[in-house]
Each structure stands twice: as C-alpha cells, then as structure tokens.
C-alpha cells in the first residue's frame, strides 16, 4: 500500500472539496425547486405586472443553474479523482471514470428534459 504524501493530500482534498461542493449545489437546486412548488399563487392586485410569475421564473432558472453546475462539478471531481489519486486501486479508478461519464450523460439528459418541458 502506497502512503500519500503531503503534496498529494492537498490535491486529493481539492477534488474531494469539489465533490462535496457538487453535492451541496445539487441539494440546493432540489430545495429551490421544492420551495418554488410550495409557494402559493398570490394576486398582488396589479394586472399589468405579475410578480408571482416573475418569482417562479427566477426560482426555476436558479434551480436549473444550481443543478447543472452540481452535475458538472460532480463529473469533474470524479474524473480528477481517477486521474490523480494513485492510492486507489485500478478498479476504483475505472469506476470513477465511469461515474464521470454517467454524470455527463445525466447532464445531457437533464438539459434535454428541461428543454422539452419548458
């Protein structure tokens, strides 16, 4: 078993931090979607300017943005982990590359669905 040097630990921490940041952004995107779905429709009295629709557009746009950035960071973090962490076995590194590819496919499918529904 190869021990990790201090210089390796800094980079390993970087891709682990990027991975946790991607998970955090995905969670924030799902929370924003949930909040957008539970806000009741309110009539503000001005028929020319619908603030509710503007709020819904802003929430859905920010939700999609957070989720897209989270998926991209997930793919980057798993790929960096596979390339840089020499202490992992070959099978785990191969699985990280496959997970990165699945993340890219998920990004493409997610964006196609968003375009289809909106």
URWOKA-V85568 format. One record per pair of residues at least 24 apart in sequence whose ideal C-beta (glycine too) atoms are under 7 Angstrom apart, sorted by the first residue. I is the first residue (numbers start at 1). J is the second residue. D is the distance in whole Angstrom. If there is no record, write none. Layout:
i:j:d
I:J:D
I:J:D
//
This chain:
i:j:d
2:86:6
2:87:5
4:87:5
11:84:5
12:85:6
15:77:5
15:80:4
15:81:5
15:84:7
18:73:6
18:76:6
18:77:4
19:74:7
19:77:4
21:73:6
22:70:5
22:73:3
22:74:4
22:77:6
25:66:5
25:69:5
25:70:4
25:73:7
26:67:6
26:70:4
28:66:5
29:63:5
29:66:3
29:67:4
29:70:6
32:59:6
32:62:6
32:63:4
32:66:6
33:63:5
35:59:7
36:60:6
36:63:7
64:114:6
67:110:7
68:107:7
71:103:6
71:106:6
71:107:5
71:110:7
72:107:6
74:103:5
75:100:5
75:103:4
75:104:5
78:103:7
//
